[in-house]
Structure formats: structure tokens, C-alpha cells
Amino acid sequence: MIDDNLRASRLTADQRPDLQLSFEFFPPKTDAMEERFWDSINRLAPLSPRFVSVTYGAGGSTRERTLRMVRRITTDTGVPAAAHLTCVGATRDEVDEVVRGYRDAGVNRIVALRGDPPEGVGQPFTPHPDGYQNAADLVAGIRRIGDFDISVAAYPEKHPQSADWDADIDNLKRKIDAGADRAITQMFFSNADFLRYLERARKAGITAPIVPGIQPIHSFRQISGFAARCGASIPHWLAERFDGLDEDPETHALMASAVAAEQVTELLDEGITEFHFYTLNRSNLVLALARLLGRRP
Ligand code: FAD
């Protein structure tokens, strides 16, 4: 049995280590979605996140909406906003213009990504002939433009296009060496995968924070689809927990909170103090998880 004194999740508020939380949103497409977006932002803002980030639609398809949202988050809520940015299908000049647009709007945090080809993550990536070659190249480009706080992506189960673990970790190292401040991981459901990844990165000399990306399972069917597309696996025990709950939303919702609670509590007890939540523009579950970690409005 683990002594409660050795578990961060059992310590009192004054004994607990300082936490850093961040919340990821996607730019809403409709008025109704926008209402939910702002409602969720307003409910999560009092948790004092390090930042709230807004994704960049495939191939830059949400360029204007992403900028509009991050600008408003900063001005309306005072919470620092981070804009995601990809370099797929764009020239360096086009990407640099977006970076300058962020800077001029007072947004000084960027989540810098390569992005995927329009055909999907399974397809080979060909950089634009005049474009940034990959995320490491993009990070170096952003650094040349201004003093941004830069996050990059990391993959506890290896990026599907990395030939092997060494190639994957080398790539993360290149992104950090190019000037990234931290890495945020792809969703994962087995904490062992994340902890092994952390060990691999530390052994390779990567000292920058690697923040677990936590995906609450609002809909098992939807999240399984996302996971398959981005190369994250669904452990058999997780599938079993949600099996047969498609028609039982109440038990599904309770199971979702139980699963996410177990995941973050285990990570906290393993000494993890930074968490990034994929909110899908919803706040309920994330509010409860933050409370579980000891963070209240
Ligand atoms: P990179 O770090 O460039 O790596 C991609 C792959 O290419 C790796 O396998 C790497 O090993 C390999 N590679 C890189 N350079 C070389 C080289 N020189 N030679 C050989 N192989 C190389 N996508 C969006 O479209 N919009 C978003 O807002 C968005 N947000 C995300 C946020 C997070 C936290 C995460 C984890 C992912 C996000 N993505 C987003 C998805 C991301 O764009 C994809 O996962 C994409 O496939 C890889 O992007 P990357 O930045 O990790 O690429």
C-alpha cells in the first residue's frame, strides 16, 4: 500500500506542489458553438491557467477565426492565450505573416506544429517548396520574428511517421534545441506510455517540460475515432469500460469522469505538475478534474 504522505493527491493545499494548467479549445464554426466556447472559457478562466490555446484548422483553414478568438480571449478575460500554427501547405512568407499578425495582436504564445497533409495523418508529408520543412524549422522561424513562448507537440506512443523511437526523440530534441519552451503531448490513455516517453526524453538530454495532454472521453465513439486518426491507441481495458454505454449517456458520463480522474490522479502521484486539457470547448469535466488536482476558481 502506498503511504498517503507519498501521494501528492493526498497532500493538503499548502503541501501540494505548484501546478500549471492549460486548456485547449478549437475555433467555433457557428453562433451556437461560439456561445458554448465563451461560456466554457469564462468558467475555466478563474482557474488561472498558464494559457488557453486555440487550434489552427487543417491547412490553415481557421486562420482568421483562430486569430479572432485568441485576440478576444486576451482582451476579454485577461487569461494569456496561445495560438496554434501549422506550416503545412504554406510558404514561409505566408506563415511569417501569420506570426507577425499574432505578435501585433499582443499574442505572444504559439503552439508550433507541422500539420498534416489534406489527405490525413497517414499520408506522406511533402513540405511546400518555399515553406518550412517541419515543426523544428518552424520554431526556428518564429524565434527569428519575435520573443514568443513556444510549445511543440510530443508523442508518447511515437509519431506514426517516425521510423523508430530514436528518430522520434531526436525530432523532439531538434524542436527544443530550435527554441521551443515545452512540449505538449498527443492524447494517451496509458500513463505507462507517457512515463516511459518521459524517461526516453530525459535520457536523450531533453530537459524542457513535457506536459501530458489529457483528453476527457466525452464520447467514447468520437474519441476512439480521433485516436485512430492521430495514432493514439485505446487500451483493451478502456474499451471494456465503455462497452455497451452508447445508449446509456448517464453511465457513460460517470465512466468518463472516473477514467479521467484515475488518469490525472495517477500522474499527480507520479510527480507530474503540469497538465494540458483537450476541452473540446466544454468545461464541466475539466472543472472537476482541476478541482481533483487541487485547483479551484
Ligand atoms: P514534426 O515535429 O515536424 O514531426 C512530424 C513527423 O515527421 C515525426 O514523425 C518526425 O519524426 C518526422 N520528421 C520531422 N522532421 C524530419 C526530417 N527532417 N526527416 C525525417 N523525418 C522527419 N494539427 C493541426 O492541424 N492544427 C492544430 O492546431 C494542432 N494542434 C496540435 C496540438 C498538439 C498538442 C498536438 C500533439 C498535435 C497537434 N496537431 C495539430 C497535430 C499535428 O499537426 C500532427 O500530429 C502532425 O502530424 C505532426 O506535427 P508535429 O508538429 O509533431 O511535426
Boltz pocket constraint, residues with backbone or C-beta under 6 A from the ligand:
constraints:
  - pocket:
      binder: B
      contacts: [[A, 54], [A, 55], [A, 56], [A, 57], [A, 58], [A, 59], [A, 84], [A, 85], [A, 86], [A, 111], [A, 112], [A, 113], [A, 114], [A, 115], [A, 116], [A, 121], [A, 133], [A, 134], [A, 135], [A, 136], [A, 152], [A, 153], [A, 154], [A, 159], [A, 160], [A, 161], [A, 162], [A, 163], [A, 167], [A, 168], [A, 171], [A, 175], [A, 184], [A, 185], [A, 186], [A, 187], [A, 213]]
      max_distance: 6.0
